[in-house]
Amino acid sequence: MSAALVAAAAAIVLALRVYTLYCLLVRKSGGRLTAVLLRWGALTLAILCVFVAALRPSTSQRRQEPLTSPPVAAPSDNPERNIFLLVDRSPNSWADDFGPKHDYRMAGVRADLKAIVRQFPHANFSVIAFSATARVDWPLSADTWGLEAFLENYSAYPVTAGALDRADPTAASPLLNQGLDTARQQHPRSQNLVFYLGEGRRGHNAPRGAFTPGPGLVSGGAVLGYGSAAGGRVPERWGDDGAVVYAQGADGPLIVAPDEAALREIAGQLSLPYSHRGPGDPIAAVVPVLPGASPAGSGQTSSDWTDRTEYYWVFAMIAALILSVEAFLLIREVRQDQHGGLV
């Protein structure tokens, strides 16, 4: 919501509140007037807090992230960018081969998702999840604060019968094409970035597919791969005692390895670079160089990004508290009227 629209709405509501105050002053007098004025002022304050919250007040602080690998990209913060996050939520993402501590691959995916969102705090984001099929988990929106909260517990789908065999690493292609076309119509001057986060493993029963974005629709991004060449076990369920029950293969626990060849093929289809990710890898190394950004190889040793702290919730809580008190007083007055003032 634009600041001008919020200001206009606030001015109209404030004018109505002033008129209400005039009516109250005409009708009330004496001791009752003080209580009426207090309630009028509190309710007006609550309304103003709602409008302030709609403006999403915040403070921004520039932070630096050291580059531990040669910079192949530079961060950027441009409101005219649409970023599509393609996330593999198939049971493959439960494999426990991410890093030396054997974390789940989804832990790395989730960390990179949040890092990408922080890198572009004013961009429009869309999250497209896929397994055997794809769906839009987050429609194209500039609400990065809400998106970060949404990603906090973002995880892979549960392991169900045949789910691994139906996993399709290209299932998101139709929805991506649709999203790119929509972005071109709604934001014709914007750049579209695509980040693919997954393992590339195609199930035996999954159809062959490919990514076919229209020419010039993808301005940059990266294909990010997770997991080790040795593969990892896939937890099927957790027992009541916390013990993990793993999916079984012919000779014991099923071992699922990522398919880097498939990931590189997907990178080629999207005309994006491929990067294998590990715990703690800085996201700055995979953010694309775009117009206005520092060129790669410029000798930089750190990446600047903006950490924004939101304060809208403070005003929302104040408004909620005041409105709760007002609701209590109204209910009490109604009950008093119903019982002849005995309550």
Secondary structure, 3 states (H helix, E strand, C coil): CCHHHHHHHHHHHHHHHHHHHHHHHHHCCCHHHHHHHHHHHHHHHHHHHHHHHHCCCEEEEEEEEECCCCCCCCCCCCCCEEEEEEEECCHHHHCCCECCCCECHHHHHHHHHHHHHHHCCCCEEEEEEECCCEEEEEEEECCHHHHHHHHCCCCCCCCCCCHHHHCCCCCCHHHHHHHHHHHHHHCCCCEEEEEEEECCCCCCCCCCCCCCCCCCCCCEEEEEECCCCCCEECEEEECCCCCEEECEECCEECEECCCHHHHHHHHHHHCCCEEECCCCCCHHHHCCCCCCCCCCCCCCCEEEEEEEEECHHHHHHHHHHHHHHHHHHHHHHHHHHHCCCCC
